[in-house]
Amino acid sequence: MSRLRPSRRSHVAPFMAMEALSEARALERAGRHIIHMELGEPGAPVPRLVRAAAEAALAGGGLGYGEALGDPALRARIAGHYLTRYGVEVAPERVIVTTGSSGGFMLALLAAFDPGARIAVTAPGYPAYANILASLGLEAVPLPVGAETRFAPTAAMLDAAHRDKPLDGALLMSPANPTGSMIGREEFARICAFCADAGVVFVSDEIYHGLEYAEPAQTALAFTRAAIVVNSFSKYYAMTGWRLGWLVAPEELMRPLELLQQSLAICAPTISQRAALAAFDATDELEANRSACARNRALLVERLPSMGLDRFAPPDGAFYIYADVSAFTGDSMDFCRRLLVEAGVAATPGLDFDPRRGATTVRFSYAGAEADVAEGVARLEAWLSGQARR
């Protein structure tokens, strides 16, 4: 009898943040109280206006298939968001609503690249990038970033990688996961200019926009019309489970994106699109959520150094601190496993984000409720006090 063998394209590395969640949930089912600092999921509830819009949509019916490119009213509202927030004019015809940013990445990469294309990504960086690229037959080209550039990529890095062996694309995030670092305005402009001059397709991941704590994040659309911008309602808008995101793409890619969406997803979830229309009006609640994240961030920035974790990437935005734990371990997997079992705090090992250098780093998410983050910090401090220094 023949055995079904998984395809080579399905041989991707595990997403360790999700693995950590599974282990934490197992302990919770056994009666343990676990503080979740492993996931980038807002602890705040979905905004009231969004819930009310969803309820109205349910009551009104008519929640069947929608247009592949998305609800016209939502596409127009997203386009208007760029003028309001960034002062950038975007035609609604350049917007496609997707099944989360994850669905957006799939569409963008399929529409813009052929198999074998080489795409630059940062290390450390979002682990799903490499896995999505591998499953699509694309090559991830790591750009190691560190303290010398505040953990942000530069145009010079892209130029050096391109000279070594030509790049076809660059997939970069600002604010970044796992570091929280942002690309400064002038450097962002240089990156966009390099990509345009070199014929490198720039995919700008902007899903953490709105979650900044000093300077505002920049959109690639302020510097170029050639970039593909990815965004989502999951982070700032606290709509993770609604699975709704969007792309802004050059005109020449819109028809390919539409055709791919027709076959791969048909459309983004209709009820989520109806609800998301109200998200842009929930500013007061969303800004209160951002302020709570800012207080969580301040707590970690203040307390981690006294615990012996005094080296971490600058958390300019998002809701993560990427900390050097080499004073305690050279095995971030073991560190996180013991922290979970012994202290009841779930965190994500740095190896999830940087397979080459992540054995001495850990990502702590401060996306949760303030009381939970404070409890997590207290537990971490007590646990580290009993750990031997290297």
C-alpha positions as CSV (number, residue, x, y, z in Angstrom):
1,M,0.0,0.0,0.0
2,S,1.4,3.4,-1.0
3,R,1.8,6.1,1.6
4,L,0.8,9.7,1.1
5,R,3.9,11.8,1.4
6,P,3.8,15.5,2.3
7,S,5.0,17.8,-0.5
8,R,8.4,19.4,-0.2
9,R,6.8,22.8,-0.1
10,S,5.0,21.9,3.1
11,H,8.3,21.3,4.9
12,V,8.4,24.6,6.8
13,A,9.7,25.3,10.2
14,P,7.2,25.5,13.1
15,F,5.9,28.9,14.2
16,M,7.3,28.8,17.7
17,A,5.0,31.5,19.1
18,M,2.1,29.2,18.2
19,E,3.9,26.2,19.6
20,A,4.4,28.1,22.8
21,L,0.7,29.0,22.9
22,S,-0.2,25.3,22.5
23,E,2.1,24.4,25.5
24,A,0.6,27.2,27.6
25,R,-2.9,26.1,26.8
26,A,-2.1,22.6,27.8
27,L,-0.9,23.8,31.2
28,E,-4.1,25.9,31.5
29,R,-6.3,22.9,30.9
30,A,-4.4,21.2,33.7
31,G,-5.3,24.0,36.0
32,R,-2.3,26.4,35.8
33,H,-2.7,30.2,35.5
34,I,-0.5,31.3,32.6
35,I,0.5,34.8,31.7
36,H,0.6,35.1,27.9
37,M,3.5,37.2,26.7
38,E,4.1,35.0,23.6
39,L,1.5,36.3,21.2
40,G,1.1,39.6,19.4
41,E,-2.6,39.7,20.1
42,P,-4.1,42.9,21.6
43,G,-5.5,42.3,25.1
44,A,-8.2,45.0,24.4
45,P,-11.6,43.9,23.2
46,V,-12.9,44.6,19.8
47,P,-14.1,48.3,19.7
48,R,-17.7,48.8,20.6
49,L,-18.5,50.4,17.3
50,V,-17.2,47.4,15.4
51,R,-19.3,45.0,17.4
52,A,-22.4,47.1,16.9
53,A,-21.7,47.2,13.1
54,A,-21.4,43.5,13.1
55,E,-24.6,43.0,15.0
56,A,-26.4,45.3,12.6
57,A,-25.0,43.4,9.6
58,L,-26.3,40.1,11.1
59,A,-29.7,41.6,11.7
60,G,-29.9,42.9,8.2
61,G,-28.9,39.7,6.5
62,G,-27.3,39.7,3.0
63,L,-24.0,38.3,4.2
64,G,-23.2,36.2,1.1
65,Y,-20.3,36.4,-1.2
66,G,-18.8,39.8,-1.9
67,E,-16.7,41.2,-4.7
68,A,-13.2,39.7,-5.0
69,L,-11.5,43.1,-4.5
70,G,-13.6,43.9,-1.5
71,D,-16.6,45.9,-0.5
72,P,-16.5,49.2,-2.5
73,A,-17.4,51.3,0.6
74,L,-14.6,49.7,2.7
75,R,-12.1,50.1,-0.2
76,A,-13.0,53.8,-0.3
77,R,-12.7,54.2,3.4
78,I,-9.2,52.5,3.4
79,A,-8.1,54.9,0.6
80,G,-9.4,57.8,2.6
81,H,-7.4,56.6,5.6
82,Y,-4.2,57.3,3.7
83,L,-5.1,60.9,3.1
84,T,-6.2,61.5,6.7
85,R,-3.3,59.8,8.4
86,Y,-0.4,60.3,6.0
87,G,-1.5,63.0,3.6
88,V,-1.1,60.6,0.7
89,E,-3.8,60.3,-2.0
90,V,-4.6,56.7,-2.9
91,A,-7.3,55.7,-5.4
92,P,-9.8,53.1,-4.1
93,E,-9.1,51.2,-7.2
94,R,-5.7,50.4,-5.9
95,V,-7.0,48.7,-2.7
96,I,-7.9,45.0,-2.3
97,V,-9.4,43.7,0.9
98,T,-7.9,40.4,2.0
99,T,-8.3,37.6,4.5
100,G,-6.0,39.1,7.0
101,S,-2.5,40.3,6.2
102,S,-1.6,36.6,5.8
103,G,-3.9,36.3,2.8
104,G,-2.5,39.6,1.6
105,F,1.0,38.3,1.6
106,M,0.0,35.2,-0.4
107,L,-1.7,37.3,-3.0
108,A,1.1,39.9,-3.3
109,L,3.8,37.3,-3.5
110,L,2.0,35.2,-6.1
111,A,1.1,38.3,-8.2
112,A,4.6,39.9,-8.1
113,F,7.1,37.0,-8.2
114,D,7.8,33.8,-10.1
115,P,9.2,30.7,-8.5
116,G,12.9,31.1,-7.6
117,A,12.7,34.8,-7.0
118,R,15.0,36.1,-4.3
119,I,13.3,38.2,-1.6
120,A,15.2,40.1,1.1
121,V,13.9,39.8,4.7
122,T,15.4,40.9,8.0
123,A,17.0,38.6,10.6
124,P,15.6,38.8,13.2
125,G,12.2,39.0,11.4
126,Y,8.7,37.7,11.3
127,P,9.1,33.9,11.0
128,A,6.1,33.3,8.7
129,Y,7.9,35.3,6.0
130,A,10.4,32.6,5.4
131,N,7.8,29.9,5.6
132,I,5.4,31.6,3.2
133,L,8.3,32.3,0.8
134,A,9.5,28.7,1.0
135,S,6.0,27.2,0.4
136,L,5.7,29.4,-2.7
137,G,9.1,28.3,-4.1
138,L,10.7,31.7,-3.4
139,E,14.0,32.2,-1.7
140,A,14.3,34.3,1.5
141,V,17.6,36.3,1.6
142,P,18.4,37.3,5.2
143,L,19.5,40.8,6.1
144,P,21.1,40.5,9.5
145,V,20.2,43.6,11.6
146,G,21.5,44.6,15.0
147,A,22.2,47.4,17.4
148,E,24.4,49.2,14.9
149,T,21.3,50.2,12.9
150,R,18.8,50.1,15.8
151,F,17.7,46.7,14.4
152,A,16.3,48.4,11.3
153,P,17.3,47.5,7.7
154,T,19.0,50.1,5.5
155,A,19.3,50.8,1.8
156,A,23.0,50.0,2.0
157,M,22.2,46.5,3.3
158,L,19.9,46.0,0.3
159,D,22.4,47.3,-2.1
160,A,25.1,45.0,-0.7
161,A,22.9,41.9,-0.9
162,H,21.8,42.9,-4.5
163,R,25.4,43.3,-5.6
164,D,26.3,39.9,-4.1
165,K,23.5,38.2,-6.1
166,P,20.6,40.2,-7.6
167,L,17.4,40.5,-5.6
168,D,13.9,40.4,-7.0
169,G,12.2,41.8,-4.0
170,A,12.4,43.1,-0.5
171,L,9.8,42.3,2.2
172,L,10.3,44.7,5.2
173,M,8.3,45.6,8.2
174,S,8.2,48.9,10.2
175,P,7.4,48.9,13.1
176,A,9.0,45.5,13.2
177,N,8.2,42.1,14.7
178,P,10.0,41.0,16.9
179,T,12.1,44.0,17.6
180,G,9.6,46.9,17.7
181,S,12.1,49.0,15.8
182,M,11.1,51.4,13.0
183,I,12.8,52.6,9.9
184,G,13.4,56.4,10.0
185,R,11.8,58.6,7.4
186,E,15.0,59.5,5.5
187,E,16.1,55.8,5.5
188,F,12.7,54.7,4.3
189,A,13.0,57.2,1.4
190,R,16.4,55.8,0.5
191,I,15.1,52.2,0.6
192,C,12.2,53.1,-1.7
193,A,14.6,54.9,-4.1
194,F,17.0,52.0,-4.1
195,C,14.2,49.5,-4.9
196,A,12.9,51.7,-7.7
197,D,16.4,52.2,-9.2
198,A,17.4,48.5,-8.9
199,G,14.1,47.1,-10.2
200,V,13.5,45.4,-6.8
201,V,9.8,45.0,-5.9
202,F,9.3,46.5,-2.4
203,V,6.6,44.9,-0.2
204,S,6.1,47.1,2.8
205,D,4.5,45.4,5.8
206,E,2.7,48.1,7.8
207,I,0.5,46.1,10.1
208,Y,1.7,47.7,13.3
209,H,1.0,51.3,12.1
210,G,-0.9,53.2,14.8
211,L,1.1,51.5,17.5
212,E,4.0,53.9,17.8
213,Y,5.3,55.6,20.9
214,A,7.4,58.6,19.8
215,E,7.7,59.3,16.1
216,P,4.9,58.3,13.6
217,A,5.5,55.4,11.3
218,Q,6.0,56.1,7.6
219,T,4.1,54.5,4.8
220,A,6.0,53.5,1.7
221,L,3.3,55.2,-0.3
222,A,4.6,58.6,0.8
223,F,7.8,57.9,-1.3
224,T,6.7,55.6,-4.2
225,R,3.7,54.4,-6.1
226,A,5.5,51.2,-7.0
227,A,5.5,49.5,-3.6
228,I,3.0,46.9,-2.5
229,V,1.7,47.9,1.0
230,V,0.2,45.3,3.4
231,N,-1.9,46.3,6.4
232,S,-4.4,44.6,8.7
233,F,-7.2,45.3,11.1
234,S,-5.7,42.8,13.5
235,K,-3.2,44.9,15.6
236,Y,-4.1,48.6,16.1
237,Y,-7.8,47.8,15.4
238,A,-7.8,44.7,17.7
239,M,-9.7,42.5,15.2
240,T,-7.4,39.5,15.1
241,G,-10.0,36.8,14.7
242,W,-12.0,38.7,12.1
243,R,-9.3,37.8,9.6
244,L,-9.3,41.0,7.6
245,G,-6.5,43.0,6.0
246,W,-5.7,44.9,2.8
247,L,-3.2,45.6,0.1
248,V,-2.5,48.8,-1.8
249,A,-0.8,47.9,-5.0
250,P,0.3,49.4,-8.3
251,E,-2.4,49.6,-10.9
252,E,-0.8,46.9,-13.1
253,L,-1.1,44.3,-10.4
254,M,-4.8,44.9,-9.5
255,R,-6.2,42.6,-12.2
256,P,-3.8,39.7,-11.3
257,L,-4.6,40.2,-7.6
258,E,-8.3,40.1,-8.4
259,L,-8.0,36.9,-10.4
260,L,-6.0,35.2,-7.7
261,Q,-8.4,36.3,-5.0
262,Q,-11.3,34.9,-7.0
263,S,-9.8,31.4,-7.0
264,L,-8.0,31.3,-3.6
265,A,-10.5,33.0,-1.3
266,I,-13.4,34.2,-3.5
267,C,-13.6,37.3,-1.2
268,A,-12.7,38.4,2.3
269,P,-15.3,37.6,5.0
270,T,-18.3,39.8,4.4
271,I,-19.4,40.3,8.0
272,S,-15.8,41.4,8.9
273,Q,-15.8,43.9,6.1
274,R,-19.2,45.4,7.2
275,A,-17.8,45.6,10.8
276,A,-14.5,47.1,9.7
277,L,-16.2,50.1,8.2
278,A,-16.8,51.3,11.8
279,A,-13.2,50.7,12.9
280,F,-12.1,54.0,11.4
281,D,-14.6,55.8,13.7
282,A,-13.4,54.1,16.9
283,T,-10.5,56.4,17.4
284,D,-11.1,57.3,21.1
285,E,-11.2,53.6,22.1
286,L,-8.3,52.6,19.9
287,E,-6.1,55.4,21.2
288,A,-7.0,54.4,24.8
289,N,-5.8,50.9,23.8
290,R,-2.5,52.3,22.4
291,S,-2.0,54.3,25.6
292,A,-2.4,51.1,27.6
293,C,0.3,49.5,25.4
294,A,2.5,52.5,26.0
295,R,2.2,52.0,29.8
296,N,3.0,48.3,29.4
297,R,6.0,49.2,27.3
298,A,7.2,51.7,29.9
299,L,6.9,49.1,32.6
300,L,9.1,46.6,30.8
301,V,11.7,49.3,29.7
302,E,12.0,50.3,33.3
303,R,12.0,46.9,35.0
304,L,14.0,44.6,32.6
305,P,17.4,46.2,33.2
306,S,17.2,45.7,37.0
307,M,16.6,42.0,36.3
308,G,19.8,41.6,34.2
309,L,18.0,42.0,30.9
310,D,19.5,45.4,30.0
311,R,20.1,44.9,26.3
312,F,17.1,44.9,24.0
313,A,16.1,46.4,20.7
314,P,14.5,49.8,20.8
315,P,10.7,49.3,21.1
316,D,9.7,52.2,18.8
317,G,6.4,50.6,17.9
318,A,4.3,47.4,17.9
319,F,4.1,45.7,21.3
320,Y,7.3,43.6,21.7
321,I,10.6,43.7,23.4
322,Y,13.3,41.6,21.9
323,A,15.7,41.0,24.8
324,D,19.2,39.6,25.0
325,V,19.2,36.8,27.6
326,S,22.8,35.7,27.2
327,A,23.5,36.6,30.8
328,F,21.3,33.6,31.8
329,T,21.4,31.1,28.9
330,G,22.7,30.1,25.5
331,D,19.5,28.2,24.8
332,S,16.5,30.4,24.3
333,M,14.2,27.3,23.7
334,D,15.1,25.9,27.1
335,F,14.9,29.3,28.8
336,C,11.3,29.8,27.5
337,R,10.3,26.3,28.4
338,R,11.5,26.6,32.0
339,L,10.0,30.1,32.3
340,L,6.6,28.7,31.2
341,V,6.7,25.6,33.5
342,E,8.4,27.1,36.5
343,A,6.9,30.6,36.5
344,G,3.8,30.3,34.4
345,V,4.9,33.0,31.8
346,A,4.8,32.2,28.1
347,A,7.3,33.9,25.9
348,T,8.8,33.2,22.5
349,P,12.4,32.1,21.9
350,G,14.5,34.2,19.6
351,L,15.2,31.2,17.4
352,D,11.7,31.7,16.0
353,F,12.9,35.0,14.5
354,D,16.6,34.4,13.9
355,P,17.7,30.8,13.5
356,R,21.4,31.7,13.4
357,R,21.6,34.2,16.3
358,G,18.4,33.7,18.2
359,A,19.7,31.2,20.8
360,T,20.4,34.1,23.2
361,T,17.3,36.3,22.6
362,V,13.6,36.1,23.7
363,R,10.6,38.1,22.6
364,F,8.3,39.4,25.3
365,S,4.9,40.6,24.1
366,Y,3.3,43.4,26.0
367,A,0.0,43.4,24.0
368,G,-2.0,42.0,26.9
369,A,-4.1,43.7,29.5
370,E,-2.1,45.9,31.9
371,A,-2.8,43.7,35.0
372,D,-1.6,40.6,33.1
373,V,1.6,42.3,31.9
374,A,2.3,43.6,35.4
375,E,1.9,40.1,36.8
376,G,4.1,38.7,34.0
377,V,6.8,41.2,34.9
378,A,6.6,40.3,38.6
379,R,6.8,36.6,37.8
380,L,9.7,37.0,35.4
381,E,11.6,39.1,38.0
382,A,11.1,36.5,40.8
383,W,12.1,33.7,38.5
384,L,15.2,35.3,37.2
385,S,16.3,36.1,40.7
386,G,16.8,32.4,41.2
387,Q,18.6,31.7,37.9
388,A,22.4,31.4,37.8
389,R,24.2,34.0,35.8
390,R,26.6,32.7,33.1
